């Protein structure tokens, strides 16, 4: 079974997978709830749509003012540059975050009363063969999917804002953002593309959405390596988004402040 994992025929990767499996408590628990439906799969589709919508919202934040020339006037005001940069960045993040919680909240408010909460161990639906890598229940998995989706939305917003701060065309910003949002799904459709491409796929700001998302990765048994470093794909997906949010935020702020008139 270990050999069937994406371990690149490395014994240390197989040993790492077995250590994760040993930490999982048994016996597993089953109860009927939303895990018996396609709720989580539909939720990931909802998150992907939100990524695209939030990119549309964020694309013109800076670039539209560049294109119209309004930015030339705004920079001359008392609150231009730094304060204006923070105001625009935070307003985009707040609006998009509110939209995320509103839409996912409505989705769950409709589906959970129908199916109910679910304490079933995720291994019943998402384990990789005889190996299991997490002690989570379906309820915990739902929270993880929401966290991953929210971090992905924030990462894509910050990326789009950075692109908006360096490009003069909102259409170009949106086209690049949507292309990046679709790229992990395109790579997933191609199939097993190897360790390096998987690093790129999961480290993209959109790595937690589309066809490649937390819902699918939890059951893939995908392990990535870089020398002696071994990372399970869901861990990398979360860590990459957490790192990219402040990086792209600060890049957007700096690029807007330094933008030439």
Secondary structure as GFF3:
##gff-version 3
##sequence-region A 1 261
A	DSSP	three_ten_helix	2	4	.	.	.	ID=ss1
A	DSSP	alpha_helix	11	22	.	.	.	ID=ss2
A	DSSP	three_ten_helix	34	36	.	.	.	ID=ss3
A	DSSP	alpha_helix	39	68	.	.	.	ID=ss4
A	DSSP	alpha_helix	70	74	.	.	.	ID=ss5
A	DSSP	alpha_helix	82	115	.	.	.	ID=ss6
A	DSSP	alpha_helix	123	126	.	.	.	ID=ss7
A	DSSP	alpha_helix	138	166	.	.	.	ID=ss8
A	DSSP	alpha_helix	170	190	.	.	.	ID=ss9
A	DSSP	alpha_helix	195	203	.	.	.	ID=ss10
A	DSSP	alpha_helix	214	217	.	.	.	ID=ss11
A	DSSP	beta_strand	223	226	.	.	.	ID=ss12
A	DSSP	beta_strand	229	232	.	.	.	ID=ss13
A	DSSP	alpha_helix	233	258	.	.	.	ID=ss14
###
